[in-house]
Amino acid sequence: MSFQAIRITRGIFEFVLIVIAVCIFEPSCFAQDSGAVDNESWTPFKLSLIPGKWEFPKNKSVKGLRFGIASTSQDRIDGIDCGLYLEAAKVNGIQVSFIGSASNLNGVSLGGFNIANRVDGIQANLIGNWVLDSTRGAQLGAMNVASEVRGAQIGVWNMGDVRVGAQLGLVNMDFTHSDSQLNPSDNKDQQISEPHLFQVGIINYARVESKGFQIGVINLAQSLHGIQLGIINYIRVHKTLPFSFLPILNFSF
C-alpha cells in the first residue's frame, strides 16, 4: 500500500471516529446560551436512521448537516438536511429528500415531493410541491400547489392563489378569492391592491380580476384587466366589449 493510500485511509478512519463521538456523547461544547429564556443546544451533525428512535444526538438543533434514512423530528436545520423522508420545524438552507416536509423553508428544496407551511425560496421537486400558506419565490415540479403565490409556478399543473407572479405550464389555475386579505404585517403587501398575473400554458384560468396576460390555447377568466392570446378566449365580465368571447385576441381594460 502506498503512502498516499495510507493517508487517505487514516483520514477516513479519523472522520468516522469524530462522527461516532458526536452522535454518542453529545459533548457540551456544542451547546450555546441563546441569551433568552431557553438555552438552545445544537450539534454540527445528526444521524437519523429510524424516526424517533435511532436519531443521534436527540433533541438538538442542527447547524451543519442532518443525514439519514428518515426523520420525523421537529428539528431546526441551519445548513443541509439530507435523507429519504424528512420532517423539520424550520430549514434555513437546503433540504434534499425523496419526501420532505418543513413548517418553514428558507432556502431550497430538492428531490421528489416537498410540502411546507411557508416558503421563502425555491421548491424544485420532480413529483410536486405543496405550500399550505404562502410562497415567495418559485415552485418547479410536475404539480405545484400553493395557498398564496408571490413568485412563479413552473410545471405541468399549477394551482394557487397568485397575488403577484406567473404560472407557466400545461394547465394553470388561479383560484384567487375576491375577498383575499393581504398580510397586514408586511408593508410590501399593503402596496399591492389587486392581483398581478401572467399565465402561459395550454389551459389558463383566472378566478377573479387580475392585471396581466393569458397566453395559451384556452384562456378563461371571470374578469381580466389585460390581454388574452389563444384559440379560445373568454372573459365572463367584460369591461371593454359587449361580448365575452373572442378568438385569437381578447382584451378588457
Residue, then its C-alpha position, 0 to 999 in steps of 0.5 A: m500500500s502506498f503512502q498516499a493510500i495510507r493517508i487517505t485511509r487514516g483520514i477516513f478512519e479519523f472522520v468516522l471516529i469524530v462522527i461516532a463521538v458526536c452522535i454518542f456523547e453529545p459533548s457540551c461544547f456544542a451547546q450555546d446560551s441563546g441569551a433568552v429564556d431557553n438555552e438552545s443546544w445544537t450539534p454540527f451533525k445528526l444521524s437519523l436512521i429510524p424516526g424517533k428512535w435511532e436519531f443521534p444526538k436527540n433533541k438538538s438543533v442542527k447547524g451543519l448537516r442532518f443525514g439519514i434514512a428518515s426523520t420525523s423530528q421537529d428539528r431546526i436545520d441551519g445548513i443541509d438536511c439530507g435523507l429519504y423522508l424528512e420532517a423539520a420545524k424550520v430549514n434555513g438552507i437546503q433540504v434534499s429528500f425523496i419526501g420532505s416536509a418543513s413548517n418553514l423553508n428558507g432556502v431550497s428544496l430538492g428531490g421528489f415531493n416537498i410540502a411546507n407551511r411557508v416558503d421563502g425560496i425555491q421548491a424544485n421537486l420532480i413529483g410536486n410541491w405543496v405550500l399550505d400558506s404562502t410562497r415567495g419565490a418559485q415552485l418547479g415540479a410536475m404539480n405545484v400547489a400553493s395557498e398564496v403565490r408571490g413568485a412563479q409556478i413552473g410545471v405541468w399543473n399549477m394551482g394557487d392563489v397568485r397575488v403577484g407572479a406567473q404560472l407557466g405550464l400545461v394547465n394553470m389555475d388561479f383560484t384567487h378569492s375576491d375577498s383575499q386579505l393581504n398580510p397586514s404585517d408586511n408593508k410590501d403587501q399593503q402596496i399591492s391592491e389587486p392581483h398581478l398575473f401572467q399565465v402561459g400554458i395550454i389551459n389558463y384560468a383566472r378566478v377573479e380580476s387580475k392585471g396581466f396576460q393569458i397566453g395559451v390555447i384556452n384562456l378563461a377568466q371571470s374578469l381580466h384587466g389585460i390581454q388574452l392570446g389563444i384559440i379560445n378566449y373568454i372573459r365572463v365580465h367584460k369591461t371593454l366589449p359587449f361580448s365575452f368571447l373572442p378568438i385569437l385576441n381578447f382584451s378588457f381594460 
